C-alpha cells in the first residue's frame, strides 16, 4: 500500500519542491495551498501523514494541527510541522505540541525524507 500524505504549504515553490521530493520517493501526495484547504481535504480522507506549514493565510499551522487532531476517524497517522521561525519560539505554541515532529526550514531533501520515513514507519507500527 502506498502511504498517503497531505502536504499543506502556502509558498508555491516550497510546495512544488516538497511535493516532487515526496512523489519521487513513492508517496501518494495531496497538496493544499493553505490551512483551510488542508483541513477541508483532511475531512474527506484519512492520511498517513500530514505535513503542515506554520504561517499560512485563512488558517495557520497551529490552528490546523488543533483541527486535525479532532477529526475522529480521519485524524492523520502523524503530523509533521514545518516552520521558518525560531524553534524555541515555536515550541511555546500549545498546538505545536500535538505535532509528532517539528522541523525548521529550509531543510535538505535528504533530511526531510528521513523524517517522513520515520514518522510513517512509526504510524504503521502503532496502527
C-alpha positions as CSV (number, residue, x, y, z in Angstrom):
1,X,0.0,0.0,0.0
2,X,1.3,3.4,-0.9
3,X,1.3,5.8,2.1
4,X,-0.8,8.9,1.6
5,X,0.5,12.3,2.6
6,X,-1.3,15.6,2.9
7,X,1.1,18.5,2.2
8,X,-0.1,21.9,3.4
9,X,2.1,24.8,2.3
10,X,1.2,28.2,1.0
11,X,4.6,29.0,-0.6
12,X,4.3,27.7,-4.2
13,X,8.0,27.0,-4.8
14,X,8.4,25.2,-1.5
15,X,5.1,23.2,-2.1
16,X,6.4,22.2,-5.6
17,X,9.8,21.1,-4.2
18,X,8.4,19.1,-1.3
19,X,5.7,17.5,-3.5
20,X,8.3,16.4,-6.1
21,X,10.6,15.0,-3.3
22,X,7.7,13.0,-1.8
23,X,6.3,11.7,-5.1
24,X,9.8,10.7,-6.4
25,X,10.1,8.7,-3.2
26,X,6.9,6.9,-4.0
27,X,4.4,8.6,-1.7
28,X,0.9,9.5,-2.8
29,X,0.7,13.2,-2.1
30,X,-2.3,15.5,-1.9
31,X,-1.4,19.2,-1.7
32,X,-3.2,22.1,-0.1
33,X,-2.4,25.8,-0.5
34,X,-3.5,27.0,2.9
35,X,-4.7,25.7,6.3
36,X,-8.4,25.9,5.4
37,X,-7.8,24.0,2.1
38,X,-5.8,21.4,4.1
39,X,-8.5,21.0,6.7
40,X,-11.2,20.5,4.0
41,X,-9.1,17.8,2.3
42,X,-8.4,16.1,5.7
43,X,-12.1,15.9,6.4
44,X,-12.6,13.9,3.1
45,X,-9.8,11.4,3.5
46,X,-7.5,9.9,6.2
47,X,-3.8,10.5,5.6
48,X,-0.9,8.5,7.0
49,X,1.0,11.8,7.5
50,X,0.1,15.5,7.3
51,X,2.9,18.0,6.7
52,X,1.8,21.4,8.0
53,X,3.4,24.7,7.4
54,X,3.5,27.2,10.2
55,X,2.5,30.6,8.8
56,X,-0.4,30.4,6.3
57,X,-3.4,32.5,5.4
58,X,-7.0,31.6,6.3
59,X,-5.9,29.1,8.9
60,X,-2.4,29.0,10.3
61,X,-0.4,25.8,11.1
62,X,-1.1,25.7,14.8
63,X,-4.9,26.1,14.2
64,X,-4.8,23.4,11.5
65,X,-2.9,21.0,13.8
66,X,-5.5,21.6,16.5
67,X,-8.3,20.9,14.0
68,X,-6.6,17.8,12.5
69,X,-6.4,16.0,15.9
70,X,-10.1,16.5,16.4
71,X,-11.2,14.7,13.2
72,X,-12.1,11.4,14.8
73,X,-11.7,8.6,12.3
74,X,-9.9,10.9,9.8
75,X,-7.3,12.0,12.3
76,X,-3.9,11.7,10.5
77,X,-1.5,9.0,11.5
78,X,1.2,11.6,12.3
79,X,1.7,15.3,11.9
80,X,5.0,17.0,10.8
81,X,5.1,20.7,11.5
82,X,7.4,22.9,9.4
83,X,8.5,26.4,10.3
84,X,10.9,29.2,9.3
85,X,10.6,30.7,12.8
86,X,12.9,30.1,15.8
87,X,12.2,26.6,17.2
88,X,12.3,28.0,20.8
89,X,9.5,30.4,19.9
90,X,7.5,27.8,18.0
91,X,7.7,25.3,20.9
92,X,5.9,27.8,23.1
93,X,2.8,27.5,20.9
94,X,0.5,25.0,22.7
95,X,-0.9,23.4,19.5
96,X,2.5,22.6,18.1
97,X,2.9,20.0,20.9
98,X,0.2,17.9,19.2
99,X,2.5,17.5,16.2
100,X,4.7,14.5,16.2
101,X,7.8,16.3,14.9
102,X,8.8,20.0,14.3
103,X,11.4,20.8,11.6
104,X,13.0,24.1,10.8
105,X,13.0,25.3,7.1
106,X,14.9,25.4,4.9
107,X,15.5,21.7,5.1
108,X,17.5,19.4,2.9
109,X,15.6,16.9,0.8
110,X,17.5,14.0,2.4
111,X,16.8,15.1,6.0
112,X,13.2,15.8,5.1
113,X,12.7,12.4,3.6
114,X,14.4,10.7,6.5
115,X,12.0,12.4,8.9
116,X,9.0,11.5,6.7
117,X,10.0,7.8,6.6
118,X,10.5,7.7,10.4
119,X,7.0,9.2,11.0
120,X,5.3,6.9,8.5
121,X,7.1,3.8,9.9
122,X,6.1,4.8,13.4
123,X,2.5,5.4,12.3
124,X,2.2,1.9,10.7
125,X,3.7,0.2,13.8
126,X,1.1,1.7,16.1
127,X,-1.8,1.3,13.7
